[in-house]
Amino acid sequence: MTLGMMATDVERRVDFEAMREYKLRRVREQMDRYDLGALLCLDQDNVRYITSTYLNEWARGKYVRWCVLPRGGDPVLFEVGTATVAKQELCPWLKPANIRPSTPWNRGANVRAVNVALTKQVVKELKGVLQENKVANMAIGVDEMDVYLLEALGEAGFRVCNGYDAMFDARLVKSPDELKIIELSASLVDGVYAQVVDFIRPGVRENEIVAKIAGWLIEHGVDRISGINCVSGPRSNPHPHDFSDRLIRPGDLVFIDIMSHYLGYATCYYRTFAVTHATPRQRDVYKRAYDWLQASIDVVRPGITTADIASRWPSAKDMGYADETAAWGLAIGHGIGLSHHEKPWITRMYSLDHPVPVEARMHFALETFYGEGDDGARIESQIIVTDTGHKVITKWPCEELMVCSPR
């Protein structure tokens, strides 16, 4: 069920406290499984998953904030400057003493001596947290880092493991409250497509369509846009995975992918449109992409594997490419949560030989493409795996090729 967008005193909609407890429990289970003494997370999506905190996109990838989760202990957030004070007031689910000022080294954007000194300080603070929780002699999982931090951890004698294994496995199965937010996030893209179909017409540029989408989504509450693709006319085959300033012309196919986040949770949602009219070839191109997509959706249920889904798609050679590497991305599936791309990945490149079990409460996107000549069509649906089957949560119609600005 899609809920109202706001919290209210008359309904319990999203239970954020239950969601926070669920996520921490999932991470702790994976720490036990991988025998980690702690997780050090610098990936901002992992920081949000563990601490339920966020500091907008300017902080992503700069190594200015991170968190530590010690085995058997509580999360410790290393936050940016005065944001520490704000978080201590506004994030009562974290102990105030566990919200501490960070020592940013800005991904090495300093002279080398400063970078070395700063990362040594970061490691010293990390070691203090581990000692407080009596796990200093165990392996730590780190999700991402630069060479400065890697060298500082090595010099301090830490045994470092890949923290993404534990974090992606923890995030694989969503809580009921995460799924509520995910469906709300998809509903926003349903809404923006209603604006887009009335805006696409000859003379409008791809970048204007992207701007229209971004503006509407931000006005309606999204907190992040990972990207928006808009591809038209002869640019649609082969798929360039981008947008440009090309003018839309009569007779074009236009496909759009919207990757936005609401309350952190992402979408990945393609639709294809014809402009003014659709030719028989364009309808055939579209139908092939649609039929491949539907064939893969139809098999989704608990108990199958990702190989069962990938096997429903054509091979790279069937699509005219030399091998699966050359065709990668044309028929794929991928998990979606706080990150636009998560486990499970579904592709003929490796899912047939390395299948992953499909479980209830997984959420992933399935997407297909077909092209001939100057015409390419791309369609994508987001799927929640239910106890007995699946639920498609991307509602904008795609059964037939929709014509915009018909003439």
C-alpha positions as CSV (number, residue, x, y, z in Angstrom):
1,M,0.0,0.0,0.0
2,T,1.3,3.5,-0.9
3,L,1.0,5.8,2.2
4,G,0.8,9.5,2.7
5,M,4.1,11.3,2.4
6,M,4.1,12.9,5.9
7,A,4.2,11.5,9.4
8,T,1.0,12.0,11.3
9,D,-0.5,11.4,14.7
10,V,-3.6,9.6,13.3
11,E,-1.8,6.8,11.4
12,R,1.3,4.7,11.9
13,R,2.8,4.8,8.4
14,V,6.6,4.2,8.4
15,D,7.9,3.0,11.7
16,F,11.3,4.5,11.6
17,E,12.3,3.1,15.0
18,A,11.5,-0.4,13.9
19,M,13.4,0.2,10.7
20,R,16.5,1.4,12.5
21,E,16.4,-1.6,14.8
22,Y,16.0,-4.0,11.9
23,K,19.0,-2.5,9.9
24,L,21.3,-2.6,12.9
25,R,20.3,-6.2,13.6
26,R,21.0,-7.2,10.0
27,V,24.5,-5.7,10.1
28,R,25.3,-7.3,13.4
29,E,24.3,-10.7,12.0
30,Q,26.6,-10.3,9.0
31,M,29.5,-9.1,11.3
32,D,29.1,-12.4,13.2
33,R,28.9,-14.3,9.9
34,Y,32.1,-12.7,8.6
35,D,33.8,-12.8,12.0
36,L,34.5,-9.0,12.0
37,G,35.5,-7.1,15.1
38,A,34.1,-3.9,13.6
39,L,32.9,-2.2,10.5
40,L,34.4,1.1,9.4
41,C,32.1,2.6,6.8
42,L,32.9,5.7,4.6
43,D,30.4,4.9,1.9
44,Q,27.6,7.4,2.7
45,D,24.8,4.9,2.0
46,N,26.4,2.4,4.5
47,V,26.8,5.3,7.0
48,R,23.0,6.0,6.6
49,Y,22.1,2.3,6.9
50,I,24.0,1.9,10.2
51,T,23.4,5.3,11.9
52,S,20.3,6.6,10.2
53,T,22.0,10.0,9.5
54,Y,22.7,11.9,6.4
55,L,24.6,15.1,5.4
56,N,23.6,15.8,1.8
57,E,25.5,15.0,-1.3
58,W,28.4,17.4,-1.0
59,A,29.9,15.1,1.6
60,R,29.8,12.0,-0.7
61,G,33.2,10.6,-1.7
62,K,35.3,13.2,0.2
63,Y,36.0,11.2,3.4
64,V,34.8,13.9,5.7
65,R,32.4,11.7,7.7
66,W,32.2,8.0,8.6
67,C,31.0,5.6,11.2
68,V,32.3,2.7,13.2
69,L,30.2,-0.2,14.4
70,P,32.1,-2.4,16.9
71,R,31.0,-6.0,17.4
72,G,28.7,-6.1,20.4
73,G,28.7,-2.3,20.7
74,D,26.8,0.8,19.5
75,P,27.4,2.8,16.4
76,V,29.9,5.7,16.6
77,L,29.4,8.5,14.1
78,F,32.3,10.8,13.2
79,E,30.6,13.8,11.9
80,V,31.6,17.1,10.2
81,G,32.3,20.0,12.7
82,T,29.2,21.7,14.0
83,A,27.0,19.1,12.4
84,T,28.1,17.0,15.4
85,V,26.1,19.4,17.7
86,A,23.1,19.3,15.4
87,K,23.1,15.5,15.3
88,Q,23.5,15.2,19.1
89,E,20.2,17.2,19.4
90,L,18.3,15.7,16.5
91,C,19.4,12.0,16.5
92,P,18.5,10.6,19.9
93,W,18.8,7.0,18.7
94,L,22.6,7.6,18.8
95,K,24.3,8.2,22.2
96,P,25.5,11.8,22.3
97,A,28.9,10.6,23.3
98,N,29.0,8.5,20.2
99,I,28.6,11.4,17.8
100,R,32.1,12.8,17.6
101,P,33.8,15.4,15.4
102,S,35.6,13.8,12.5
103,T,39.2,14.4,11.3
104,P,38.5,15.0,7.5
105,W,41.4,14.5,5.1
106,N,39.3,15.3,2.1
107,R,40.4,12.3,0.0
108,G,44.0,13.5,0.1
109,A,43.4,17.1,-1.1
110,N,46.2,18.4,1.1
111,V,50.0,18.2,1.0
112,R,51.2,14.6,1.6
113,A,52.5,15.3,5.2
114,V,49.1,16.6,6.2
115,N,47.3,13.6,4.7
116,V,49.6,11.2,6.5
117,A,49.1,13.0,9.8
118,L,45.3,13.2,9.4
119,T,44.8,9.6,8.5
120,K,47.0,8.5,11.4
121,Q,44.7,10.5,13.7
122,V,41.7,8.8,12.1
123,V,43.2,5.4,12.8
124,K,44.0,6.4,16.4
125,E,40.4,7.4,16.9
126,L,39.3,4.1,15.4
127,K,41.6,2.1,17.6
128,G,40.1,3.9,20.6
129,V,36.6,2.8,19.7
130,L,37.7,-0.8,19.2
131,Q,39.6,-0.8,22.5
132,E,36.5,0.6,24.3
133,N,34.6,-2.4,23.0
134,K,37.4,-4.9,23.5
135,V,37.6,-5.9,19.8
136,A,41.0,-4.3,18.9
137,N,42.6,-7.6,18.0
138,M,39.9,-8.7,15.6
139,A,39.7,-8.1,11.8
140,I,37.9,-5.0,10.7
141,G,35.7,-4.6,7.6
142,V,36.2,-1.4,5.6
143,D,33.8,-0.6,2.7
144,E,36.0,2.0,0.8
145,M,39.1,4.0,1.4
146,D,42.0,5.7,-0.4
147,V,45.7,4.7,-0.2
148,Y,46.4,7.2,2.6
149,L,44.0,5.4,4.9
150,L,45.1,2.0,3.7
151,E,48.7,2.8,4.6
152,A,47.7,4.2,8.0
153,L,45.7,1.1,8.8
154,G,48.6,-1.2,7.7
155,E,51.1,0.7,9.8
156,A,48.9,0.4,12.8
157,G,48.7,-3.4,12.4
158,F,45.1,-3.7,11.5
159,R,43.9,-6.8,9.6
160,V,41.5,-5.3,7.0
161,C,38.8,-7.2,5.2
162,N,36.2,-6.2,2.6
163,G,33.4,-4.6,4.5
164,Y,31.1,-4.4,1.4
165,D,30.5,-8.1,1.6
166,A,28.9,-7.8,5.1
167,M,27.1,-4.5,4.2
168,F,25.6,-5.6,0.9
169,D,24.5,-8.9,2.4
170,A,22.9,-7.0,5.3
171,R,21.0,-4.7,2.9
172,L,19.8,-7.6,0.6
173,V,16.5,-8.3,2.3
174,K,14.5,-5.2,3.2
175,S,12.3,-4.6,6.2
176,P,8.6,-4.0,5.8
177,D,9.1,-0.3,6.5
178,E,12.0,0.0,4.0
179,L,9.6,-1.4,1.4
180,K,7.0,1.2,2.2
181,I,9.5,3.9,1.5
182,I,10.7,2.2,-1.6
183,E,7.1,2.2,-3.0
184,L,6.7,5.8,-2.1
185,S,9.9,6.6,-3.9
186,A,8.6,4.8,-7.0
187,S,5.3,6.7,-6.8
188,L,7.1,10.0,-7.2
189,V,8.5,8.8,-10.5
190,D,5.0,7.7,-11.5
191,G,4.0,11.3,-10.9
192,V,6.8,12.9,-12.8
193,Y,6.2,10.7,-15.9
194,A,2.7,12.3,-16.0
195,Q,4.4,15.7,-16.3
196,V,7.0,14.4,-18.8
197,V,4.5,12.9,-21.4
198,D,2.9,16.4,-21.7
199,F,6.3,18.1,-22.1
200,I,8.0,15.8,-24.7
201,R,7.5,17.3,-28.2
202,P,9.5,18.4,-31.2
203,G,11.8,21.3,-30.3
204,V,12.4,20.3,-26.7
205,R,16.0,19.3,-25.9
206,E,17.0,16.2,-23.9
207,N,18.6,18.4,-21.2
208,E,15.3,20.4,-20.8
209,I,13.5,17.1,-20.1
210,V,16.1,16.2,-17.5
211,A,15.7,19.6,-15.9
212,K,11.9,19.3,-15.8
213,I,12.2,15.9,-14.1
214,A,14.8,17.0,-11.6
215,G,12.9,20.2,-10.7
216,W,9.6,18.4,-10.1
217,L,11.1,15.6,-8.1
218,I,13.0,18.0,-5.8
219,E,9.9,20.1,-5.3
220,H,8.0,17.0,-4.3
221,G,10.6,15.8,-1.7
222,V,13.3,13.7,-3.2
223,D,16.6,14.1,-1.3
224,R,19.0,12.9,-4.0
225,I,19.2,12.3,-7.7
226,S,21.8,9.8,-8.7
227,G,21.2,10.5,-12.4
228,I,18.7,11.0,-15.2
229,N,19.2,9.5,-18.7
230,C,17.3,11.0,-21.6
231,V,18.2,9.5,-25.1
232,S,16.4,10.3,-28.3
233,G,16.3,9.6,-32.0
234,P,19.4,8.1,-33.6
235,R,21.2,8.4,-30.2
236,S,19.0,5.6,-28.9
237,N,20.9,2.8,-30.7
238,P,23.4,1.9,-29.4
239,H,22.4,3.0,-25.9
240,P,24.8,5.7,-24.7
241,H,23.6,5.8,-21.1
242,D,23.5,9.6,-20.8
243,F,21.7,12.8,-21.9
244,S,22.7,15.6,-24.3
245,D,21.4,18.9,-25.7
246,R,19.9,17.2,-28.8
247,L,16.6,18.6,-30.0
248,I,13.7,16.1,-30.1
249,R,12.3,15.7,-33.6
250,P,9.1,14.3,-35.0
251,G,9.2,10.5,-35.3
252,D,11.9,10.0,-32.6
253,L,11.9,7.4,-29.9
254,V,12.8,8.8,-26.6
255,F,13.7,6.8,-23.5
256,I,14.3,8.1,-20.0
257,D,15.7,6.6,-16.8
258,I,15.0,8.2,-13.5
259,M,17.3,7.4,-10.6
260,S,16.0,9.5,-7.6
261,H,15.9,8.9,-3.8
262,Y,13.1,9.6,-1.4
263,L,14.1,9.3,2.3
264,G,17.3,7.8,1.0
265,Y,15.7,4.9,-1.0
266,A,16.3,4.8,-4.7
267,T,14.5,4.2,-8.0
268,C,15.7,3.0,-11.4
269,Y,12.8,3.4,-13.8
270,Y,13.0,3.5,-17.6
271,R,10.2,4.3,-20.0
272,T,10.2,4.7,-23.8
273,F,8.0,7.1,-25.8
274,A,7.4,7.9,-29.5
275,V,7.1,11.5,-30.6
276,T,4.2,12.6,-32.9
277,H,3.8,9.1,-34.3
278,A,5.3,5.5,-34.2
279,T,6.4,3.5,-37.2
280,P,5.8,-0.2,-37.5
281,R,9.5,-0.9,-36.9
282,Q,9.4,1.2,-33.7
283,R,6.5,-0.7,-32.4
284,D,8.2,-4.0,-33.1
285,V,11.4,-2.8,-31.5
286,Y,9.4,-1.7,-28.4
287,K,7.5,-5.0,-28.3
288,R,10.7,-7.1,-28.3
289,A,12.1,-5.1,-25.3
290,Y,8.7,-5.4,-23.5
291,D,8.3,-9.1,-24.1
292,W,11.8,-9.9,-22.8
293,L,11.1,-7.8,-19.7
294,Q,7.7,-9.4,-19.0
295,A,9.2,-12.9,-19.5
296,S,11.7,-12.2,-16.7
297,I,9.2,-10.6,-14.4
298,D,6.8,-13.5,-14.8
299,V,9.2,-16.0,-13.1
300,V,10.0,-13.9,-10.0
301,R,9.0,-15.6,-6.8
302,P,10.8,-16.9,-3.7
303,G,12.8,-20.1,-4.2
304,I,14.0,-19.4,-7.8
305,T,17.5,-18.0,-8.5
306,T,18.9,-15.1,-10.5
307,A,19.8,-17.7,-13.2
308,D,16.1,-18.4,-13.7
309,I,15.6,-14.6,-14.4
310,A,18.7,-14.1,-16.6
311,S,17.8,-17.2,-18.7
312,R,14.7,-15.5,-19.9
313,W,16.7,-12.8,-21.7
314,P,18.4,-13.2,-25.2
315,S,22.1,-13.8,-25.4
316,A,24.5,-11.1,-26.5
317,K,24.8,-12.8,-29.9
318,D,21.1,-12.8,-30.3
319,M,21.2,-9.0,-29.8
320,G,24.0,-8.7,-32.4
321,Y,27.0,-8.3,-30.0
322,A,30.2,-10.4,-29.9
323,D,29.9,-11.4,-26.2
324,E,28.2,-10.7,-22.9
325,T,30.8,-8.1,-22.0
326,A,30.0,-6.0,-25.1
327,A,26.2,-6.3,-24.4
328,W,26.5,-5.7,-20.6
329,G,23.8,-3.5,-19.3
330,L,21.2,-4.1,-22.0
331,A,19.4,-6.9,-20.2
332,I,20.1,-6.7,-16.5
333,G,18.7,-6.7,-13.0
334,H,20.0,-5.1,-9.9
335,G,19.0,-4.7,-6.3
336,I,17.9,-1.2,-5.2
337,G,17.9,0.2,-1.7
338,L,19.8,3.2,-0.3
339,S,22.1,2.7,-3.2
340,H,21.0,2.7,-6.8
341,H,22.9,-0.5,-7.4
342,E,23.0,-3.2,-4.7
343,K,22.8,-7.0,-4.5
344,P,21.5,-9.0,-6.3
345,W,23.0,-8.4,-9.7
346,I,21.3,-10.3,-12.5
347,T,23.0,-10.8,-15.9
348,R,23.7,-13.5,-18.4
349,M,27.4,-12.6,-18.0
350,Y,27.6,-14.5,-14.7
351,S,24.2,-15.2,-13.1
352,L,23.8,-18.5,-15.1
353,D,27.0,-19.9,-13.6
354,H,26.8,-18.2,-10.2
355,P,23.1,-18.1,-9.3
356,V,21.8,-16.2,-6.2
357,P,18.7,-17.4,-4.4
358,V,15.7,-15.1,-4.6
359,E,14.0,-14.4,-1.2
360,A,10.9,-12.6,-0.1
361,R,11.3,-8.9,0.6
362,M,14.1,-8.5,-1.9
363,H,13.7,-5.4,-4.2
364,F,15.3,-5.2,-7.6
365,A,14.9,-3.6,-11.0
366,L,14.7,-5.6,-14.3
367,E,15.5,-3.8,-17.5
368,T,15.7,-4.7,-21.2
369,F,16.7,-3.0,-24.4
370,Y,16.4,-3.7,-28.1
371,G,17.5,-1.6,-31.1
372,E,17.4,-1.6,-34.9
373,G,18.9,1.1,-37.0
374,D,18.2,4.5,-35.4
375,D,15.6,3.2,-33.1
376,G,16.2,1.8,-29.6
377,A,13.7,1.0,-26.8
378,R,14.5,0.6,-23.1
379,I,12.0,-0.4,-20.4
380,E,12.4,-1.1,-16.7
381,S,10.3,-2.2,-13.8
382,Q,11.0,-2.4,-10.1
383,I,9.9,-5.6,-8.4
384,I,9.3,-6.5,-4.7
385,V,9.5,-10.2,-4.0
386,T,6.5,-11.2,-1.9
387,D,5.9,-14.3,0.1
388,T,4.0,-16.0,-2.8
389,G,5.3,-14.2,-5.9
390,H,6.1,-10.6,-6.8
391,K,4.7,-7.1,-7.0
392,V,5.5,-4.5,-9.7
393,I,5.7,-1.1,-8.1
394,T,6.5,1.0,-11.1
395,K,3.0,1.9,-12.3
396,W,3.4,4.2,-15.4
397,P,1.9,2.2,-18.3
398,C,4.3,0.4,-20.5
399,E,2.2,-2.4,-22.2
400,E,2.1,-0.4,-25.4
401,L,4.4,2.2,-27.0
402,M,3.0,5.6,-25.8
403,V,3.0,8.5,-28.4
404,C,3.6,12.0,-27.1
405,S,2.4,15.1,-28.9
406,P,0.5,13.0,-31.5
407,R,0.1,14.5,-34.9
